[in-house]
């Protein structure tokens, strides 16, 4: 079970890491074999499923994304907590966005999915 303090701490650390463009700090939140789903994966990586598996594959994706968006900045709006997941509602270069994170027993993200406003 994830409590509100843990969810908030994760949210603050995750947003700060992205806003610092510190990819290693971002990746520290994830398991080595985590799965990332995003419609942007199709555009940037050419993966038609929109899903990447493994930290190294996601590192390559996020490296390209950060290079293409040097002014990337997220503003956290809301933190929503579930039993074993956290959802972050934030504003970014695509407007309103929600990212859903599923955690393993050690407190690392094992699966994540990004959602963007149309």
N, CA, C and O atoms as CSV, one atom per row, in Angstrom:
chain,resi,resn,atom,element,x,y,z
A,1,UNK,N,N,0.844,-1.188,0.000
A,1,UNK,CA,C,0.000,0.000,0.000
A,1,UNK,C,C,0.882,1.242,0.000
A,1,UNK,O,O,1.834,1.333,0.775
A,2,UNK,N,N,0.569,2.180,-0.855
A,2,UNK,CA,C,1.307,3.434,-0.933
A,2,UNK,C,C,0.555,4.492,-0.140
A,2,UNK,O,O,-0.637,4.706,-0.358
A,3,UNK,N,N,1.249,5.152,0.779
A,3,UNK,CA,C,0.585,6.200,1.558
A,3,UNK,C,C,0.786,7.565,0.893
A,3,UNK,O,O,1.584,7.709,-0.033
A,4,UNK,N,N,0.059,8.544,1.376
A,4,UNK,CA,C,0.074,9.873,0.767
A,4,UNK,C,C,1.467,10.510,0.816
A,4,UNK,O,O,1.882,11.154,-0.148
A,5,UNK,N,N,2.189,10.340,1.921
A,5,UNK,CA,C,3.520,10.936,2.044
A,5,UNK,C,C,4.496,10.328,1.036
A,5,UNK,O,O,5.300,11.042,0.436
A,6,UNK,N,N,4.425,9.026,0.854
A,6,UNK,CA,C,5.295,8.350,-0.110
A,6,UNK,C,C,4.969,8.808,-1.529
A,6,UNK,O,O,5.872,9.066,-2.326
A,7,UNK,N,N,3.685,8.908,-1.840
A,7,UNK,CA,C,3.262,9.358,-3.169
A,7,UNK,C,C,3.739,10.786,-3.423
A,7,UNK,O,O,4.230,11.093,-4.509
A,8,UNK,N,N,3.601,11.638,-2.448
A,8,UNK,CA,C,4.012,13.050,-2.611
A,8,UNK,C,C,5.523,13.163,-2.769
A,8,UNK,O,O,6.010,13.936,-3.594
A,9,UNK,N,N,6.261,12.393,-1.978
A,9,UNK,CA,C,7.723,12.413,-2.076
A,9,UNK,C,C,8.176,11.953,-3.466
A,9,UNK,O,O,9.052,12.567,-4.076
A,10,UNK,N,N,7.569,10.867,-3.959
A,10,UNK,CA,C,7.882,10.383,-5.303
A,10,UNK,C,C,7.588,11.472,-6.337
A,10,UNK,O,O,8.416,11.751,-7.204
A,11,UNK,N,N,6.404,12.085,-6.238
A,11,UNK,CA,C,5.997,13.113,-7.202
A,11,UNK,C,C,6.980,14.277,-7.225
A,11,UNK,O,O,7.402,14.723,-8.292
A,12,UNK,N,N,7.338,14.763,-6.047
A,12,UNK,CA,C,8.255,15.904,-5.971
A,12,UNK,C,C,9.625,15.557,-6.539
A,12,UNK,O,O,10.224,16.361,-7.254
A,13,UNK,N,N,10.126,14.362,-6.225
A,13,UNK,CA,C,11.431,13.934,-6.731
A,13,UNK,C,C,11.396,13.734,-8.245
A,13,UNK,O,O,12.330,14.123,-8.946
A,14,UNK,N,N,10.323,13.128,-8.747
A,14,UNK,CA,C,10.200,12.838,-10.176
A,14,UNK,C,C,10.141,14.133,-10.989
A,14,UNK,O,O,10.842,14.281,-11.990
A,15,UNK,N,N,9.294,15.068,-10.545
A,15,UNK,CA,C,9.163,16.361,-11.233
A,15,UNK,C,C,10.494,17.113,-11.198
A,15,UNK,O,O,10.921,17.661,-12.215
A,16,UNK,N,N,11.150,17.143,-10.039
A,16,UNK,CA,C,12.425,17.862,-9.913
A,16,UNK,C,C,13.490,17.253,-10.827
A,16,UNK,O,O,14.266,17.985,-11.442
A,17,UNK,N,N,13.534,15.929,-10.921
A,17,UNK,CA,C,14.521,15.265,-11.784
A,17,UNK,C,C,14.290,15.611,-13.246
A,17,UNK,O,O,15.236,15.915,-13.972
A,18,UNK,N,N,13.029,15.566,-13.682
A,18,UNK,CA,C,12.731,15.939,-15.071
A,18,UNK,C,C,13.053,17.407,-15.332
A,18,UNK,O,O,13.637,17.739,-16.363
A,19,UNK,N,N,12.681,18.277,-14.414
A,19,UNK,CA,C,12.927,19.707,-14.618
A,19,UNK,C,C,14.421,20.042,-14.613
A,19,UNK,O,O,14.832,21.048,-15.190
A,20,UNK,N,N,15.225,19.210,-13.968
A,20,UNK,CA,C,16.682,19.379,-13.988
A,20,UNK,C,C,17.295,18.733,-15.227
A,20,UNK,O,O,18.491,18.873,-15.481
A,21,UNK,N,N,16.462,18.019,-16.003
A,21,UNK,CA,C,16.928,17.271,-17.189
A,21,UNK,C,C,18.016,16.274,-16.792
A,21,UNK,O,O,18.964,16.033,-17.539
A,22,UNK,N,N,17.856,15.703,-15.599
A,22,UNK,CA,C,18.824,14.750,-15.051
A,22,UNK,C,C,18.296,13.339,-15.277
A,22,UNK,O,O,17.596,12.786,-14.429
A,23,UNK,N,N,18.633,12.769,-16.413
A,23,UNK,CA,C,18.087,11.474,-16.812
A,23,UNK,C,C,18.452,10.367,-15.831
A,23,UNK,O,O,17.631,9.488,-15.569
A,24,UNK,N,N,19.648,10.389,-15.291
A,24,UNK,CA,C,20.033,9.342,-14.327
A,24,UNK,C,C,19.174,9.433,-13.064
A,24,UNK,O,O,18.799,8.412,-12.488
A,25,UNK,N,N,18.874,10.633,-12.648
A,25,UNK,CA,C,18.006,10.838,-11.481
A,25,UNK,C,C,16.581,10.368,-11.773
A,25,UNK,O,O,15.928,9.784,-10.909
A,26,UNK,N,N,16.108,10.621,-12.975
A,26,UNK,CA,C,14.779,10.135,-13.373
A,26,UNK,C,C,14.772,8.615,-13.361
A,26,UNK,O,O,13.892,7.997,-12.762
A,27,UNK,N,N,15.750,8.013,-14.021
A,27,UNK,CA,C,15.795,6.552,-14.161
A,27,UNK,C,C,15.984,5.832,-12.833
A,27,UNK,O,O,15.648,4.653,-12.725
A,28,UNK,N,N,16.509,6.508,-11.830
A,28,UNK,CA,C,16.707,5.897,-10.516
A,28,UNK,C,C,15.387,5.465,-9.876
A,28,UNK,O,O,15.393,4.662,-8.943
A,29,UNK,N,N,14.272,5.978,-10.356
A,29,UNK,CA,C,12.960,5.634,-9.810
A,29,UNK,C,C,12.403,4.318,-10.363
A,29,UNK,O,O,11.350,3.864,-9.917
A,30,UNK,N,N,13.092,3.701,-11.325
A,30,UNK,CA,C,12.542,2.569,-12.075
A,30,UNK,C,C,13.369,1.295,-11.899
A,30,UNK,O,O,14.579,1.348,-11.676
A,31,UNK,N,N,12.691,0.149,-12.003
A,31,UNK,CA,C,13.390,-1.132,-12.026
A,31,UNK,C,C,14.133,-1.265,-13.353
A,31,UNK,O,O,13.815,-0.571,-14.319
A,32,UNK,N,N,15.119,-2.154,-13.398
A,32,UNK,CA,C,15.891,-2.350,-14.631
A,32,UNK,C,C,15.041,-2.877,-15.780
A,32,UNK,O,O,15.333,-2.613,-16.946
A,33,UNK,N,N,13.990,-3.619,-15.450
A,33,UNK,CA,C,13.157,-4.241,-16.489
A,33,UNK,C,C,11.786,-3.573,-16.636
A,33,UNK,O,O,10.848,-4.194,-17.136
A,34,UNK,N,N,11.666,-2.316,-16.206
A,34,UNK,CA,C,10.348,-1.676,-16.235
A,34,UNK,C,C,9.823,-1.507,-17.655
A,34,UNK,O,O,10.564,-1.556,-18.636
A,35,UNK,N,N,8.532,-1.308,-17.717
A,35,UNK,CA,C,7.833,-1.144,-18.992
A,35,UNK,C,C,7.233,0.249,-19.044
A,35,UNK,O,O,6.573,0.690,-18.103
A,36,UNK,N,N,7.468,0.937,-20.156
A,36,UNK,CA,C,6.953,2.292,-20.360
A,36,UNK,C,C,6.032,2.305,-21.567
A,36,UNK,O,O,6.400,1.824,-22.639
A,37,UNK,N,N,4.839,2.851,-21.399
A,37,UNK,CA,C,3.880,2.978,-22.495
A,37,UNK,C,C,3.566,4.453,-22.710
A,37,UNK,O,O,3.266,5.184,-21.766
A,38,UNK,N,N,3.641,4.876,-23.972
A,38,UNK,CA,C,3.350,6.262,-24.318
A,38,UNK,C,C,3.102,6.357,-25.814
A,38,UNK,O,O,3.795,5.705,-26.595
A,39,UNK,N,N,2.128,7.155,-26.226
A,39,UNK,CA,C,1.940,7.346,-27.659
A,39,UNK,C,C,3.132,8.047,-28.311
A,39,UNK,O,O,3.322,7.938,-29.522
A,40,UNK,N,N,3.930,8.760,-27.530
A,40,UNK,CA,C,5.089,9.464,-28.074
A,40,UNK,C,C,6.205,8.476,-28.445
A,40,UNK,O,O,7.052,8.794,-29.280
A,41,UNK,N,N,6.217,7.310,-27.848
A,41,UNK,CA,C,7.193,6.275,-28.200
A,41,UNK,C,C,7.070,5.930,-29.682
A,41,UNK,O,O,8.071,5.674,-30.351
A,42,UNK,N,N,5.849,5.924,-30.183
A,42,UNK,CA,C,5.622,5.636,-31.602
A,42,UNK,C,C,6.338,6.674,-32.453
A,42,UNK,O,O,7.026,6.326,-33.412
A,43,UNK,N,N,6.178,7.942,-32.108
A,43,UNK,CA,C,6.767,9.037,-32.883
A,43,UNK,C,C,8.292,9.074,-32.790
A,43,UNK,O,O,8.976,9.192,-33.806
A,44,UNK,N,N,8.813,8.976,-31.589
A,44,UNK,CA,C,10.252,9.171,-31.384
A,44,UNK,C,C,11.065,7.917,-31.684
A,44,UNK,O,O,12.155,8.000,-32.250
A,45,UNK,N,N,10.534,6.749,-31.303
A,45,UNK,CA,C,11.308,5.514,-31.443
A,45,UNK,C,C,10.829,4.628,-32.595
A,45,UNK,O,O,11.485,3.645,-32.938
A,46,UNK,N,N,9.689,4.974,-33.190
A,46,UNK,CA,C,9.176,4.159,-34.286
A,46,UNK,C,C,8.664,2.802,-33.840
A,46,UNK,O,O,8.550,1.886,-34.654
A,47,UNK,N,N,8.352,2.660,-32.555
A,47,UNK,CA,C,7.824,1.399,-32.019
A,47,UNK,C,C,6.302,1.457,-32.104
A,47,UNK,O,O,5.674,2.193,-31.343
A,48,UNK,N,N,5.691,0.688,-33.022
A,48,UNK,CA,C,4.254,0.811,-33.268
A,48,UNK,C,C,3.365,0.473,-32.080
A,48,UNK,O,O,2.229,0.944,-32.014
A,49,UNK,N,N,3.855,-0.332,-31.142
A,49,UNK,CA,C,3.037,-0.682,-29.975
A,49,UNK,C,C,2.960,0.464,-28.969
A,49,UNK,O,O,2.046,0.501,-28.144
A,50,UNK,N,N,3.905,1.395,-29.028
A,50,UNK,CA,C,3.947,2.473,-28.044
A,50,UNK,C,C,4.484,2.024,-26.701
A,50,UNK,O,O,4.340,2.739,-25.709
A,51,UNK,N,N,5.106,0.841,-26.648
A,51,UNK,CA,C,5.601,0.270,-25.396
A,51,UNK,C,C,7.073,-0.102,-25.551
A,51,UNK,O,O,7.478,-0.712,-26.540
A,52,UNK,N,N,7.864,0.284,-24.545
A,52,UNK,CA,C,9.267,-0.128,-24.470
A,52,UNK,C,C,9.485,-0.890,-23.173
A,52,UNK,O,O,8.861,-0.594,-22.155
A,53,UNK,N,N,10.370,-1.868,-23.217
A,53,UNK,CA,C,10.683,-2.668,-22.035
A,53,UNK,C,C,12.176,-2.586,-21.755
A,53,UNK,O,O,13.001,-2.716,-22.660
A,54,UNK,N,N,12.506,-2.369,-20.496
A,54,UNK,CA,C,13.895,-2.311,-20.071
A,54,UNK,C,C,14.417,-0.892,-19.975
A,54,UNK,O,O,14.128,-0.039,-20.815
A,55,UNK,N,N,15.195,-0.662,-18.927
A,55,UNK,CA,C,15.717,0.680,-18.648
A,55,UNK,C,C,16.570,1.220,-19.794
A,55,UNK,O,O,16.498,2.408,-20.108
A,56,UNK,N,N,17.366,0.373,-20.415
A,56,UNK,CA,C,18.233,0.863,-21.491
A,56,UNK,C,C,17.436,1.326,-22.706
A,56,UNK,O,O,17.792,2.322,-23.335
A,57,UNK,N,N,16.366,0.616,-23.040
A,57,UNK,CA,C,15.510,1.040,-24.162
A,57,UNK,C,C,14.808,2.356,-23.852
A,57,UNK,O,O,14.696,3.229,-24.713
A,58,UNK,N,N,14.338,2.491,-22.620
A,58,UNK,CA,C,13.666,3.738,-22.233
A,58,UNK,C,C,14.681,4.875,-22.126
A,58,UNK,O,O,14.366,6.020,-22.451
A,59,UNK,N,N,15.895,4.564,-21.673
A,59,UNK,CA,C,16.956,5.587,-21.618
A,59,UNK,C,C,17.178,6.179,-23.024
A,59,UNK,O,O,17.283,7.396,-23.179
A,60,UNK,N,N,17.248,5.323,-24.027
A,60,UNK,CA,C,17.448,5.796,-25.403
A,60,UNK,C,C,16.294,6.702,-25.833
A,60,UNK,O,O,16.519,7.741,-26.452
A,61,UNK,N,N,15.083,6.318,-25.511
A,61,UNK,CA,C,13.890,7.116,-25.841
A,61,UNK,C,C,13.934,8.476,-25.153
A,61,UNK,O,O,13.763,9.509,-25.800
A,62,UNK,N,N,14.163,8.474,-23.839
A,62,UNK,CA,C,14.163,9.735,-23.105
A,62,UNK,C,C,15.352,10.609,-23.481
A,62,UNK,O,O,15.245,11.834,-23.433
A,63,UNK,N,N,16.464,10.021,-23.849
A,63,UNK,CA,C,17.613,10.810,-24.314
A,63,UNK,C,C,17.238,11.587,-25.574
A,63,UNK,O,O,17.539,12.775,-25.690
A,64,UNK,N,N,16.584,10.913,-26.509
A,64,UNK,CA,C,16.132,11.591,-27.736
A,64,UNK,C,C,15.102,12.668,-27.420
A,64,UNK,O,O,15.159,13.767,-27.973
A,65,UNK,N,N,14.165,12.357,-26.535
A,65,UNK,CA,C,13.115,13.310,-26.194
A,65,UNK,C,C,13.699,14.561,-25.543
A,65,UNK,O,O,13.309,15.676,-25.890
A,66,UNK,N,N,14.625,14.390,-24.605
A,66,UNK,CA,C,15.232,15.547,-23.948
A,66,UNK,C,C,16.053,16.385,-24.919
A,66,UNK,O,O,16.067,17.612,-24.817
A,67,UNK,N,N,16.731,15.745,-25.849
A,67,UNK,CA,C,17.509,16.485,-26.849
A,67,UNK,C,C,16.601,17.332,-27.738
A,67,UNK,O,O,16.976,18.426,-28.160
A,68,UNK,N,N,15.409,16.817,-28.018
A,68,UNK,CA,C,14.463,17.533,-28.872
A,68,UNK,C,C,13.715,18.636,-28.121
A,68,UNK,O,O,13.132,19.524,-28.744
A,69,UNK,N,N,13.728,18.585,-26.789
A,69,UNK,CA,C,12.968,19.541,-25.975
A,69,UNK,C,C,13.853,20.174,-24.905
A,69,UNK,O,O,13.687,19.882,-23.721
A,70,UNK,N,N,14.782,21.027,-25.298
A,70,UNK,CA,C,15.723,21.587,-24.318
A,70,UNK,C,C,15.061,22.457,-23.244
A,70,UNK,O,O,15.648,22.676,-22.185
A,71,UNK,N,N,13.862,22.947,-23.500
A,71,UNK,CA,C,13.160,23.778,-22.518
A,71,UNK,C,C,12.084,23.006,-21.755
A,71,UNK,O,O,11.214,23.617,-21.135
A,72,UNK,N,N,12.131,21.687,-21.791
A,72,UNK,CA,C,11.125,20.866,-21.119
A,72,UNK,C,C,10.994,21.263,-19.651
A,72,UNK,O,O,11.986,21.377,-18.931
A,73,UNK,N,N,9.754,21.469,-19.228
A,73,UNK,CA,C,9.475,21.801,-17.831
A,73,UNK,C,C,8.084,21.285,-17.485
A,73,UNK,O,O,7.131,21.482,-18.239
A,74,UNK,N,N,7.979,20.629,-16.345
A,74,UNK,CA,C,6.699,20.114,-15.864
A,74,UNK,C,C,6.269,20.903,-14.636
A,74,UNK,O,O,7.089,21.256,-13.789
A,75,UNK,N,N,4.976,21.171,-14.552
A,75,UNK,CA,C,4.379,21.796,-13.374
A,75,UNK,C,C,3.371,20.815,-12.792
A,75,UNK,O,O,2.370,20.493,-13.432
A,76,UNK,N,N,3.631,20.348,-11.599
A,76,UNK,CA,C,2.770,19.369,-10.946
A,76,UNK,C,C,1.456,20.014,-10.515
A,76,UNK,O,O,1.453,21.054,-9.857
A,77,UNK,N,N,0.343,19.390,-10.891
A,77,UNK,CA,C,-0.989,19.893,-10.519
A,77,UNK,C,C,-1.603,19.060,-9.385
A,77,UNK,O,O,-2.099,19.609,-8.401
A,78,UNK,N,N,-1.563,17.735,-9.535
A,78,UNK,CA,C,-2.185,16.856,-8.540
A,78,UNK,C,C,-1.415,15.548,-8.441
A,78,UNK,O,O,-0.823,15.076,-9.412
A,79,UNK,N,N,-1.439,14.970,-7.230
A,79,UNK,CA,C,-0.897,13.643,-6.977
A,79,UNK,C,C,-2.064,12.788,-6.531
A,79,UNK,O,O,-2.763,13.125,-5.576
A,80,UNK,N,N,-2.274,11.670,-7.231
A,80,UNK,CA,C,-3.363,10.761,-6.892
A,80,UNK,C,C,-2.748,9.426,-6.485
A,80,UNK,O,O,-1.856,8.913,-7.161
A,81,UNK,N,N,-3.227,8.873,-5.384
A,81,UNK,CA,C,-2.619,7.655,-4.852
A,81,UNK,C,C,-3.585,6.481,-4.929
A,81,UNK,O,O,-4.776,6.619,-4.653
A,82,UNK,N,N,-3.053,5.329,-5.308
A,82,UNK,CA,C,-3.812,4.080,-5.343
A,82,UNK,C,C,-3.163,3.082,-4.404
A,82,UNK,O,O,-2.264,3.440,-3.644
A,83,UNK,N,N,-3.607,1.839,-4.448
A,83,UNK,CA,C,-3.068,0.813,-3.565
A,83,UNK,C,C,-1.600,0.528,-3.871
A,83,UNK,O,O,-0.774,0.474,-2.959
A,84,UNK,N,N,-1.273,0.346,-5.148
A,84,UNK,CA,C,0.116,0.091,-5.535
A,84,UNK,C,C,0.549,0.971,-6.702
A,84,UNK,O,O,1.477,0.648,-7.443
A,85,UNK,N,N,-0.150,2.086,-6.838
A,85,UNK,CA,C,0.148,2.991,-7.942
A,85,UNK,C,C,-0.028,4.444,-7.526
A,85,UNK,O,O,-0.690,4.767,-6.540
A,86,UNK,N,N,0.597,5.306,-8.327
A,86,UNK,CA,C,0.479,6.751,-8.158
A,86,UNK,C,C,0.227,7.334,-9.545
A,86,UNK,O,O,0.838,6.902,-10.524
A,87,UNK,N,N,-0.663,8.304,-9.628
A,87,UNK,CA,C,-0.896,9.032,-10.874
A,87,UNK,C,C,-0.510,10.486,-10.629
A,87,UNK,O,O,-0.890,11.086,-9.624
A,88,UNK,N,N,0.249,11.035,-11.565
A,88,UNK,CA,C,0.612,12.445,-11.495
A,88,UNK,C,C,-0.085,13.183,-12.622
A,88,UNK,O,O,0.015,12.806,-13.789
A,89,UNK,N,N,-0.788,14.235,-12.255
A,89,UNK,CA,C,-1.404,15.124,-13.225
A,89,UNK,C,C,-0.529,16.364,-13.258
A,89,UNK,O,O,-0.356,17.040,-12.243
A,90,UNK,N,N,0.023,16.660,-14.428
A,90,UNK,CA,C,0.937,17.781,-14.546
A,90,UNK,C,C,0.744,18.492,-15.874
A,90,UNK,O,O,0.138,17.959,-16.804
A,91,UNK,N,N,1.269,19.700,-15.942
A,91,UNK,CA,C,1.284,20.475,-17.177
A,91,UNK,C,C,2.689,20.406,-17.753
A,91,UNK,O,O,3.675,20.544,-17.028
A,92,UNK,N,N,2.773,20.194,-19.047
A,92,UNK,CA,C,4.062,20.140,-19.723
A,92,UNK,C,C,3.937,20.768,-21.094
A,92,UNK,O,O,2.968,21.476,-21.367
A,93,UNK,N,N,4.896,20.521,-21.950
A,93,UNK,CA,C,4.888,21.119,-23.280
A,93,UNK,C,C,3.713,20.632,-24.125
A,93,UNK,O,O,3.349,21.289,-25.100
A,94,UNK,N,N,3.113,19.495,-23.773
A,94,UNK,CA,C,1.936,18.974,-24.477
A,94,UNK,C,C,0.627,19.407,-23.809
A,94,UNK,O,O,-0.452,18.982,-24.223
A,95,UNK,N,N,0.719,20.238,-22.794
A,95,UNK,CA,C,-0.471,20.638,-22.054
A,95,UNK,C,C,-0.722,19.675,-20.910
A,95,UNK,O,O,0.215,19.179,-20.285
A,96,UNK,N,N,-1.987,19.414,-20.642
A,96,UNK,CA,C,-2.360,18.536,-19.532
A,96,UNK,C,C,-1.885,17.109,-19.806
A,96,UNK,O,O,-2.093,16.564,-20.890
A,97,UNK,N,N,-1.245,16.522,-18.802
A,97,UNK,CA,C,-0.720,15.165,-18.919
A,97,UNK,C,C,-0.958,14.416,-17.622
A,97,UNK,O,O,-0.984,15.000,-16.539
A,98,UNK,N,N,-1.133,13.110,-17.755
A,98,UNK,CA,C,-1.236,12.224,-16.594
A,98,UNK,C,C,-0.286,11.068,-16.825
A,98,UNK,O,O,-0.265,10.463,-17.898
A,99,UNK,N,N,0.496,10.771,-15.807
A,99,UNK,CA,C,1.363,9.608,-15.877
A,99,UNK,C,C,1.009,8.702,-14.713
A,99,UNK,O,O,0.880,9.144,-13.571
A,100,UNK,N,N,0.854,7.425,-15.027
A,100,UNK,CA,C,0.461,6.418,-14.052
A,100,UNK,C,C,1.652,5.512,-13.793
A,100,UNK,O,O,2.263,5.000,-14.731
A,101,UNK,N,N,1.984,5.312,-12.514
A,101,UNK,CA,C,3.147,4.535,-12.109
A,101,UNK,C,C,2.710,3.375,-11.220
A,101,UNK,O,O,2.000,3.586,-10.237
A,102,UNK,N,N,3.125,2.158,-11.553
A,102,UNK,CA,C,2.889,0.979,-10.730
A,102,UNK,C,C,4.202,0.583,-10.077
A,102,UNK,O,O,5.222,0.461,-10.756
A,103,UNK,N,N,4.185,0.381,-8.774
A,103,UNK,CA,C,5.394,0.132,-7.999
A,103,UNK,C,C,5.540,-1.337,-7.620
A,103,UNK,O,O,4.555,-2.057,-7.462
A,104,UNK,N,N,6.806,-1.767,-7.477
A,104,UNK,CA,C,7.065,-3.113,-6.961
A,104,UNK,C,C,7.217,-3.032,-5.441
A,104,UNK,O,O,7.083,-1.956,-4.859
A,105,UNK,N,N,7.494,-4.162,-4.804
A,105,UNK,CA,C,7.585,-4.218,-3.347
A,105,UNK,C,C,8.747,-3.396,-2.801
A,105,UNK,O,O,8.719,-2.990,-1.639
A,106,UNK,N,N,9.767,-3.144,-3.618
A,106,UNK,CA,C,10.927,-2.370,-3.161
A,106,UNK,C,C,10.709,-0.861,-3.293
A,106,UNK,O,O,11.555,-0.076,-2.863
A,107,UNK,N,N,9.590,-0.449,-3.881
A,107,UNK,CA,C,9.289,0.973,-4.020
A,107,UNK,C,C,9.746,1.587,-5.330
A,107,UNK,O,O,9.716,2.807,-5.489
A,108,UNK,N,N,10.173,0.743,-6.278
A,108,UNK,CA,C,10.558,1.238,-7.596
A,108,UNK,C,C,9.420,1.037,-8.588
A,108,UNK,O,O,8.581,0.153,-8.416
A,109,UNK,N,N,9.400,1.859,-9.620
A,109,UNK,CA,C,8.364,1.765,-10.651
A,109,UNK,C,C,8.678,0.571,-11.544
A,109,UNK,O,O,9.781,0.451,-12.076
A,110,UNK,N,N,7.690,-0.311,-11.700
A,110,UNK,CA,C,7.847,-1.486,-12.575
A,110,UNK,C,C,7.138,-1.298,-13.908
A,110,UNK,O,O,7.475,-1.942,-14.902
A,111,UNK,N,N,6.152,-0.407,-13.914
A,111,UNK,CA,C,5.395,-0.129,-15.140
A,111,UNK,C,C,4.866,1.292,-15.065
A,111,UNK,O,O,4.430,1.747,-14.008
A,112,UNK,N,N,4.908,1.994,-16.198
A,112,UNK,CA,C,4.397,3.366,-16.248
A,112,UNK,C,C,3.702,3.593,-17.574
A,112,UNK,O,O,4.043,2.975,-18.582
A,113,UNK,N,N,2.722,4.487,-17.565
A,113,UNK,CA,C,1.996,4.819,-18.785
A,113,UNK,C,C,1.707,6.320,-18.781
A,113,UNK,O,O,1.186,6.867,-17.809
A,114,UNK,N,N,2.058,6.969,-19.894
A,114,UNK,CA,C,1.835,8.405,-20.036
A,114,UNK,C,C,0.580,8.649,-20.873
A,114,UNK,O,O,0.313,7.932,-21.836
A,115,UNK,N,N,-0.173,9.658,-20.494
A,115,UNK,CA,C,-1.405,10.027,-21.180
A,115,UNK,C,C,-1.387,11.533,-21.414
A,115,UNK,O,O,-0.986,12.295,-20.534
A,116,UNK,N,N,-1.821,11.962,-22.594
A,116,UNK,CA,C,-1.777,13.365,-22.962
A,116,UNK,C,C,-3.145,13.837,-23.431
A,116,UNK,O,O,-3.900,13.089,-24.053
A,117,UNK,N,N,-3.452,15.113,-23.114
A,117,UNK,CA,C,-4.706,15.698,-23.563
A,117,UNK,C,C,-4.718,15.784,-25.082
A,117,UNK,O,O,-3.686,16.012,-25.714
A,118,UNK,N,N,-5.898,15.598,-25.655
A,118,UNK,CA,C,-6.036,15.697,-27.107
A,118,UNK,C,C,-6.139,17.130,-27.556
A,118,UNK,O,O,-6.261,17.394,-28.752
